[in-house]
Amino acid sequence: MLFAFVCKDKPGHLNVRMETRPEHVEHLNKLNTDGILKMAGPFLDADGKPCGSLIVVNAANIDAAKSIADSDPYTKAGLFESVEIKAFNWVFNNPEA
C-alpha cells in the first residue's frame, strides 16, 4: 500500500535541511534500492527555497509507514514542524499501472 508523507519544515530551519541533506539523500537512495520509495521531492516557498517534503513509499500498513518516516534523517534532525502520513492511491501517471 502506498503512503504519502506531507512534511512541513519548521520556520527558519533551512540550515538544518541543507546540513542534513547528504544523509537524507543517502536514506532515500537506500529506500529506492529496496523498492520502498516511489517518489520524493521538496515543496518550495515563494522564493523557490525548500520548505517541506513530499515522500511516497510502499509500506505494509500505517505503522510501517510511520517507522519509515521516523527513520528519515530530516525527522531525526528536528527539521519538520509536522509530518502527516496518509494512505495514497496513485491513479494518474503511475508507471506501474
C-alpha distances in whole Angstrom, upper triangle without the diagonal:
4,7,10,13,16,19,23,26,29,32,34,31,31,33,31,28,30,32,28,27,28,26,23,23,23,20,18,20,19,15,16,18,15,12,10,12,11,14,16,20,22,23,27,30,33,34,32,31,27,27,23,20,16,14,10,8,5,6,6,7,9,12,10,9,13,14,13,15,18,19,19,23,23,22,24,27,27,26,24,25,22,18,16,12,11,7,8,8,10,13,16,17,14,15,13,14
4,7,10,13,16,20,22,26,28,31,28,28,30,28,25,27,29,25,24,25,23,20,20,21,18,16,18,17,14,14,17,15,12,9,9,8,11,13,16,18,19,23,26,29,31,28,27,24,23,19,16,13,10,7,6,5,6,8,9,9,12,11,9,12,14,12,13,16,17,17,21,21,20,22,25,24,23,21,23,19,16,14,10,9,6,5,7,8,11,14,15,12,14,12,13
4,7,10,13,16,19,22,25,27,25,25,27,25,22,25,26,23,22,23,22,18,19,20,17,15,17,17,14,15,18,16,14,10,10,9,11,12,15,16,17,21,24,27,28,26,25,21,20,16,13,10,8,6,5,6,7,10,9,8,11,10,7,9,12,10,10,14,15,15,18,18,17,20,22,21,20,18,19,16,12,10,6,5,4,5,8,10,13,16,17,14,16,16,16
4,6,9,13,16,19,22,24,22,22,24,22,20,22,24,21,20,22,20,17,17,19,16,14,17,18,14,15,18,17,15,12,10,10,9,9,12,13,13,17,20,23,25,22,21,18,17,13,10,7,6,4,7,9,10,13,12,10,13,12,9,10,13,11,10,13,15,14,17,16,15,18,20,19,18,15,16,13,10,8,6,5,6,6,9,10,14,15,16,14,17,17,18
4,6,10,12,15,18,21,19,19,21,19,16,19,21,18,17,19,18,14,16,18,15,13,16,17,14,15,19,18,17,13,11,12,11,9,11,11,12,16,18,21,23,20,19,15,14,10,8,6,5,6,8,11,12,15,13,11,13,12,9,9,12,10,7,11,13,11,14,12,11,15,17,15,14,11,13,10,6,6,5,7,9,10,13,14,17,18,19,17,20,20,21
4,7,10,13,16,18,17,17,20,18,15,19,21,18,17,20,19,16,17,20,17,15,19,20,17,18,22,21,20,17,14,14,12,10,10,10,9,13,15,18,20,18,17,13,11,8,6,5,7,9,12,15,16,18,17,14,16,16,12,12,15,13,10,13,15,13,15,13,12,16,17,15,13,10,11,8,6,5,6,8,11,11,15,15,18,19,20,19,21,22,23
4,7,10,12,15,13,14,16,14,12,16,17,15,15,18,17,14,15,18,16,15,18,20,17,19,22,22,21,18,15,16,14,11,10,9,9,12,13,17,18,17,15,11,9,5,5,6,8,11,14,17,17,20,19,16,17,17,14,12,15,13,10,12,14,11,13,10,9,13,13,12,9,6,8,6,4,6,9,11,14,15,18,18,22,22,23,22,24,25,26
4,7,9,12,11,12,15,13,11,15,17,15,15,19,18,15,17,20,18,18,21,23,21,22,25,25,25,22,19,19,17,14,12,10,8,11,11,15,16,15,13,10,6,4,7,9,12,15,17,21,21,24,22,19,20,21,17,16,18,17,13,14,16,14,14,11,11,14,14,11,8,5,6,5,7,9,12,14,18,18,21,21,24,25,25,25,27,28,29
4,6,8,7,8,11,10,8,12,14,13,13,17,17,14,16,19,18,18,21,23,21,23,26,26,26,23,20,21,19,15,13,10,9,11,11,14,15,14,11,8,5,5,8,11,14,17,19,23,23,26,25,22,22,22,19,17,19,18,14,15,16,13,13,9,10,13,11,9,6,4,5,7,9,12,15,18,21,21,25,24,27,28,28,27,29,30,32
4,6,6,8,11,10,10,13,15,14,15,19,19,16,19,22,21,21,24,25,24,26,29,29,29,26,24,25,22,19,17,14,13,13,13,16,16,16,13,11,8,9,12,15,17,21,23,26,26,29,27,24,24,24,22,19,21,20,16,16,18,16,15,11,11,13,11,8,6,5,5,8,11,14,17,20,24,24,28,28,31,31,31,31,33,34,36
4,6,8,11,11,11,14,15,16,17,21,21,19,21,24,23,23,26,28,27,29,32,32,32,29,27,27,24,21,18,15,13,13,11,14,14,15,12,11,8,10,14,17,20,23,26,29,30,32,31,27,28,28,25,23,24,24,20,20,22,19,18,14,15,17,14,12,9,9,8,11,14,17,20,23,27,27,30,30,33,33,33,33,35,36,38
4,6,8,9,10,12,13,15,16,19,20,19,21,24,23,24,26,28,28,29,32,33,33,30,28,29,26,22,19,16,15,14,12,15,14,15,12,11,9,12,15,19,21,25,27,31,31,35,33,30,30,30,27,25,26,25,21,21,22,20,18,14,16,17,14,12,10,11,11,14,17,20,23,26,29,30,33,32,35,35,35,35,36,38,40
4,5,5,7,9,10,11,12,16,16,15,17,20,20,20,23,25,24,26,29,30,30,27,25,26,23,19,17,14,14,14,13,16,15,15,11,10,9,10,13,17,19,23,25,28,29,32,30,27,27,27,24,22,23,22,18,18,19,16,14,11,12,13,10,9,6,9,10,13,15,18,21,24,27,28,31,31,34,33,33,33,34,36,37
4,5,5,6,9,10,10,14,15,14,16,19,19,19,21,24,24,25,27,29,29,27,24,25,22,18,15,12,12,11,11,14,13,12,8,7,7,10,12,16,18,22,24,28,29,32,31,28,29,28,25,23,24,22,19,19,20,16,14,11,14,15,12,11,8,11,12,15,17,20,22,25,28,28,31,30,33,32,31,31,32,34,36
4,5,5,6,8,10,13,14,14,16,18,19,19,22,24,24,25,28,29,30,28,25,26,24,20,17,15,16,15,15,18,16,15,11,11,11,13,15,19,20,24,26,29,30,33,33,30,30,29,26,25,25,23,20,20,20,17,14,11,14,15,11,12,9,12,14,17,19,22,24,27,30,30,33,32,35,35,34,34,34,36,38
4,6,5,6,8,11,12,11,14,16,16,17,20,21,22,23,25,26,27,25,23,25,22,18,16,14,15,16,16,19,18,17,13,11,11,12,14,17,18,22,23,27,27,30,30,27,26,26,23,21,21,20,17,16,16,13,10,8,11,11,7,8,6,10,12,15,16,20,22,25,28,28,31,31,34,34,33,32,33,34,37
4,6,5,6,9,10,9,11,14,14,14,17,19,19,20,23,24,25,22,20,21,19,15,13,10,12,13,14,17,16,14,11,8,9,9,11,14,15,19,20,24,25,28,28,25,25,24,21,20,20,18,15,16,15,12,10,7,10,11,9,9,6,9,12,14,15,18,20,23,25,25,28,27,31,30,29,29,29,31,33
4,5,5,8,10,10,11,14,15,15,17,19,20,21,23,25,26,24,21,23,20,16,14,12,14,14,15,18,16,14,11,9,11,12,13,16,17,21,22,26,27,31,30,28,28,27,24,23,23,21,18,19,18,14,12,10,13,14,11,13,10,13,16,18,18,22,23,26,28,28,31,29,32,32,30,30,30,32,35
4,6,7,9,10,11,13,14,16,17,19,20,22,23,25,26,24,22,24,22,18,17,15,17,17,19,22,20,18,15,13,14,15,16,19,19,23,24,27,28,31,31,29,28,27,25,23,23,21,19,18,17,14,11,10,13,13,10,12,10,14,17,19,20,23,24,27,30,30,33,32,35,34,33,32,32,34,37
4,6,6,6,9,10,11,12,14,16,17,18,20,21,23,21,19,21,19,16,15,14,16,17,19,22,21,19,15,13,14,13,14,17,16,20,20,24,24,27,27,25,25,23,21,20,19,17,15,15,13,10,7,6,10,10,7,10,9,12,16,17,17,20,21,25,27,27,30,29,32,32,31,30,30,31,34
4,6,5,6,8,10,10,12,14,15,16,18,20,21,19,17,19,16,13,12,11,14,15,18,21,19,17,14,11,13,12,12,15,14,18,19,22,23,27,27,25,25,23,21,20,19,17,15,16,14,11,8,8,11,12,10,13,11,13,17,18,17,20,21,24,26,25,28,27,30,29,28,27,27,28,31
4,5,5,6,9,10,11,12,14,15,16,18,20,19,17,19,17,15,14,14,18,19,21,24,22,20,17,15,17,16,15,17,16,19,19,22,24,27,28,27,26,24,22,22,20,17,17,17,15,12,9,10,14,14,12,15,14,17,20,21,20,23,23,26,27,27,29,28,31,31,29,28,27,28,32
4,5,5,6,9,10,11,12,14,15,17,19,17,16,18,17,15,15,15,19,20,23,26,25,22,19,16,18,16,15,17,15,18,18,21,21,25,25,24,23,21,19,19,17,14,14,14,11,9,6,8,11,11,10,14,13,15,19,20,18,21,21,24,26,26,28,27,31,31,29,27,27,28,31
4,5,5,6,9,10,11,12,14,15,17,15,13,15,14,11,11,12,15,17,20,23,22,20,17,14,15,13,11,13,12,15,15,18,19,22,22,21,21,18,16,16,15,12,11,12,10,6,5,6,9,10,10,13,11,13,17,17,15,18,18,21,22,22,25,24,27,27,26,24,24,25,28
4,5,5,6,9,10,10,12,14,15,14,12,14,12,10,10,12,15,17,20,24,23,19,17,14,16,14,12,13,12,14,15,18,19,23,24,23,23,20,18,18,17,14,14,15,13,10,9,10,13,14,14,16,14,16,20,20,18,20,20,22,23,22,25,23,26,26,24,23,22,23,26
4,5,5,6,9,10,11,12,14,14,12,15,14,13,14,15,19,21,24,27,26,23,21,18,20,18,15,16,14,16,15,18,19,22,24,23,22,20,18,19,17,14,14,15,12,10,9,12,14,14,15,18,17,18,22,22,20,22,21,24,24,24,26,25,28,28,26,24,23,24,27
4,5,5,6,9,10,11,13,11,10,13,13,12,13,15,18,21,24,27,27,24,21,18,19,17,14,15,12,14,13,15,16,19,20,19,19,16,14,15,13,10,11,12,9,7,7,10,12,12,13,16,15,16,20,19,17,19,18,20,21,21,24,23,26,27,25,23,22,23,26
4,5,5,6,9,10,10,9,7,10,9,8,10,13,16,19,22,26,25,22,20,17,18,15,12,12,9,11,10,13,14,18,19,19,19,16,14,15,14,10,11,13,10,8,10,11,13,14,15,17,16,16,20,19,16,18,17,19,19,19,21,19,23,23,21,19,19,19,23
4,5,5,6,9,10,10,8,11,11,11,12,15,19,21,25,28,27,24,22,19,21,18,15,15,12,13,12,14,16,20,21,21,21,18,17,18,17,13,14,16,13,12,13,14,16,17,18,21,19,20,24,23,20,22,20,22,22,21,23,21,24,24,22,20,19,19,23
4,5,5,6,9,9,9,12,13,13,15,18,21,24,27,31,30,27,25,22,23,20,17,17,14,14,12,13,15,18,20,20,19,16,15,17,15,12,14,15,12,11,13,15,16,17,18,21,20,21,24,23,21,22,20,22,22,21,23,22,25,26,24,21,20,20,23
4,6,5,6,5,5,9,10,11,14,17,20,23,26,30,30,26,25,21,22,19,16,14,11,11,8,10,11,14,16,17,16,13,12,14,13,9,11,13,11,10,13,15,15,16,19,20,20,20,23,21,18,19,17,18,18,18,19,18,22,23,21,18,18,17,20
4,5,5,6,5,7,9,10,13,16,20,23,26,29,29,26,24,21,23,20,16,15,11,11,9,10,13,16,18,19,19,16,14,17,16,12,14,17,14,13,15,17,18,19,21,23,22,22,25,23,20,21,19,19,19,18,19,17,20,21,18,16,15,15,18
4,5,8,8,11,12,14,17,20,23,26,30,33,32,29,27,24,26,23,20,18,15,14,12,13,14,17,20,21,21,17,17,19,18,14,17,19,16,15,17,19,21,21,23,25,24,25,28,27,23,24,22,23,22,21,22,20,23,23,21,18,17,16,20
4,6,8,11,13,15,18,21,24,27,31,34,34,31,29,26,27,24,20,19,15,14,11,10,12,14,17,18,18,14,14,17,15,12,15,17,15,15,17,19,20,21,23,25,25,24,28,26,22,23,20,21,20,19,20,19,23,24,22,18,17,16,19
4,6,8,11,13,17,20,23,26,30,33,33,30,29,25,26,23,19,17,14,11,9,8,10,13,16,17,18,14,14,17,16,13,15,18,16,16,19,20,21,22,25,26,25,25,27,25,22,22,19,19,17,17,17,16,19,20,18,15,14,12,16
4,6,9,11,15,18,21,24,27,31,31,28,27,23,24,20,17,14,11,9,5,5,7,10,13,14,14,11,10,13,12,9,12,15,13,13,16,18,18,19,22,23,22,21,24,22,18,18,15,16,14,14,15,15,18,19,18,15,15,13,16
4,6,8,11,15,17,21,24,27,28,24,23,20,20,17,13,11,8,6,5,6,9,13,15,15,16,13,11,14,14,10,11,15,13,12,15,16,16,19,20,21,20,19,22,20,17,17,14,15,14,13,14,13,17,17,16,13,13,13,16
4,7,11,14,16,20,23,26,27,24,23,20,21,17,14,11,8,5,5,7,11,14,15,16,18,15,13,16,16,13,14,17,17,15,18,18,19,21,23,24,22,21,23,21,18,17,15,14,13,11,12,10,13,14,12,10,10,10,13
4,7,11,13,16,20,23,23,20,19,16,17,14,11,8,6,5,7,10,13,17,18,18,19,17,14,16,17,14,14,17,17,15,17,16,18,20,21,22,20,19,21,19,16,16,14,14,14,12,13,11,14,14,12,10,11,12,15
4,7,10,13,17,20,20,17,16,13,14,11,7,5,4,6,9,12,15,19,19,18,20,18,14,16,17,13,12,16,15,12,14,13,15,18,18,19,16,15,18,17,14,15,14,15,15,14,15,13,17,16,15,14,15,16,18
4,7,10,13,16,16,13,12,9,11,9,6,6,7,9,12,16,18,22,22,21,22,21,17,18,19,16,14,17,17,13,15,13,15,18,18,18,15,14,17,16,14,15,15,16,18,16,18,16,19,18,17,16,17,19,21
4,6,10,13,13,10,9,6,7,6,4,6,9,12,15,19,21,24,24,22,23,22,19,19,20,17,15,17,18,14,15,12,14,17,16,16,13,12,14,14,13,15,16,17,19,18,20,18,21,20,19,19,21,23,24
4,7,10,11,9,8,6,6,5,5,7,10,13,17,20,22,26,25,23,25,24,20,20,22,19,17,19,20,17,17,14,16,19,18,17,14,12,14,13,13,14,16,17,19,18,20,19,21,20,20,20,22,24,25
4,7,8,5,5,4,5,7,9,11,14,17,21,24,26,30,29,27,28,27,24,24,25,23,20,22,23,19,19,16,18,21,20,19,15,14,15,16,16,17,19,20,23,21,23,22,24,23,22,23,25,27,28
4,5,5,5,6,6,9,11,14,17,20,24,27,29,32,31,29,30,30,26,26,28,25,22,24,25,22,21,18,20,23,21,19,16,15,15,16,17,19,21,22,25,24,26,25,27,25,25,26,28,31,32
4,6,7,10,10,13,15,17,21,23,27,31,32,36,35,32,34,33,30,29,31,29,26,28,29,25,25,22,23,26,24,23,19,19,18,20,21,22,24,25,28,27,28,27,29,27,27,28,30,33,34
4,6,9,10,13,16,18,21,25,28,32,34,37,36,34,35,35,31,30,32,30,27,28,29,25,25,21,23,26,24,23,19,19,20,21,22,24,26,28,30,29,31,29,31,29,28,30,31,34,35
4,7,9,12,13,15,19,22,25,29,31,34,34,31,33,32,28,28,30,27,24,26,27,23,22,19,22,24,22,22,18,18,19,20,21,22,24,25,28,26,28,26,28,26,25,26,28,30,32
4,6,9,12,14,17,21,24,27,29,33,32,30,31,30,27,26,27,25,22,24,24,20,19,16,19,21,19,18,14,15,16,18,19,21,23,25,27,26,28,26,29,27,26,27,28,31,32
4,6,8,11,14,17,20,24,26,29,28,26,27,26,23,22,24,21,18,20,20,16,16,13,15,18,16,15,11,12,14,15,15,17,19,21,24,23,25,24,26,25,25,25,26,28,30
4,7,11,14,17,20,24,25,28,27,24,26,25,22,21,22,20,17,18,19,16,16,12,14,17,15,14,10,9,10,12,13,15,17,19,22,22,24,24,26,26,25,25,27,29,31
4,7,10,14,16,20,21,25,23,21,22,21,18,17,19,17,13,15,16,13,14,10,11,15,14,12,9,7,9,9,9,11,14,16,19,18,21,21,23,23,23,23,25,26,28
4,6,10,13,17,18,21,21,18,20,19,15,15,17,14,11,14,15,11,13,10,11,15,14,14,11,9,11,10,9,11,12,14,16,15,18,17,20,20,20,19,21,23,24
4,7,10,14,16,19,18,16,18,17,13,14,16,13,11,14,15,13,15,12,13,17,17,16,14,12,14,12,10,10,10,11,13,12,14,14,17,17,17,16,18,19,21
4,7,10,12,16,16,14,16,14,11,12,13,10,9,13,13,11,13,12,12,16,17,17,15,13,15,13,10,11,10,11,12,11,13,13,16,17,16,15,16,17,19
4,7,10,13,13,12,15,13,10,12,13,11,10,14,14,13,16,15,15,18,20,20,18,16,18,16,12,12,9,9,9,8,10,10,13,14,14,12,14,14,16
4,6,10,11,11,13,10,7,10,11,8,9,13,13,12,16,16,16,18,20,21,20,18,20,18,14,13,10,11,10,9,11,11,15,16,16,13,14,14,16
4,7,9,10,12,9,8,12,12,10,12,15,15,15,19,19,19,21,23,24,23,21,23,20,17,16,12,12,10,10,11,11,15,17,16,13,14,12,14
4,6,7,9,6,5,9,10,8,11,13,14,15,18,19,18,20,23,23,23,21,23,20,16,15,12,12,10,11,13,14,17,20,20,17,18,16,17
4,7,8,6,8,11,11,11,14,16,16,18,21,22,21,22,26,26,26,24,26,22,19,17,14,13,11,13,14,16,19,22,22,19,20,17,19
4,5,5,6,9,10,11,13,14,16,17,21,22,20,21,25,24,24,22,23,20,16,15,11,11,9,12,14,16,19,22,23,20,22,20,21
4,5,5,6,9,10,10,12,14,16,19,19,17,19,22,21,22,19,20,16,13,11,8,8,8,11,14,17,20,23,24,21,23,21,22
4,5,5,6,9,10,10,12,15,18,19,16,17,21,20,21,19,20,17,14,13,10,11,11,15,18,20,23,26,27,24,26,24,25
4,5,5,6,9,10,11,13,17,18,15,17,20,20,21,19,21,18,15,14,11,12,12,14,17,19,22,25,25,22,23,21,23
4,5,5,6,9,10,11,15,15,13,15,19,18,18,16,18,15,12,11,8,9,9,12,15,16,20,22,22,20,21,20,22
4,5,5,6,9,10,14,14,11,13,16,16,16,14,16,13,10,10,7,10,11,14,17,19,23,25,25,23,25,24,25
4,5,5,6,9,12,14,11,12,15,16,17,15,17,15,12,13,11,14,14,17,20,21,25,27,27,24,26,24,26
4,5,5,7,10,12,10,12,15,15,16,15,17,15,12,13,11,13,14,15,18,19,23,25,24,22,22,22,24
4,5,6,9,9,7,10,12,12,12,11,13,11,8,10,8,12,13,15,18,19,23,24,24,22,23,23,25
4,6,8,9,6,7,11,11,12,11,13,12,9,12,11,15,16,18,22,23,27,28,28,26,27,26,29
4,6,9,7,7,10,12,13,13,16,15,12,15,14,17,18,20,23,24,27,29,28,26,26,26,28
4,5,5,6,9,10,10,11,14,13,11,14,13,17,18,19,22,22,26,27,26,24,25,25,28
4,5,5,6,9,9,11,14,15,13,16,17,20,22,23,26,26,29,30,29,27,28,28,31
4,5,5,6,5,7,11,12,11,14,15,19,21,22,25,25,28,29,28,27,27,28,31
4,5,5,6,6,9,9,9,12,13,17,19,21,24,25,28,29,29,27,28,29,31
4,5,8,9,12,13,12,16,16,20,22,24,27,28,31,32,32,30,31,31,34
4,6,8,11,13,13,17,19,22,25,26,29,29,33,34,33,32,32,33,35
4,6,8,10,11,15,17,21,24,25,28,29,32,33,33,32,33,34,36
4,7,9,10,14,16,20,23,23,27,27,30,31,30,29,31,32,34
4,5,7,10,13,16,20,21,24,24,28,28,29,28,29,30,32
4,7,10,14,17,20,21,25,26,29,30,30,29,31,32,34
4,6,10,13,17,18,22,23,26,27,28,27,29,30,31
4,6,10,13,15,18,20,23,24,25,24,26,26,27
4,6,10,12,16,17,20,22,23,22,24,25,25
4,7,9,13,15,18,20,21,20,22,22,23
4,6,10,12,15,17,19,17,20,20,20
4,7,10,13,16,17,15,18,17,17
4,6,9,12,14,12,15,14,14
4,6,9,11,10,13,12,11
4,6,8,6,10,10,9
4,7,6,10,10,8
4,6,9,10,9
4,6,9,8
4,5,5
4,6
4
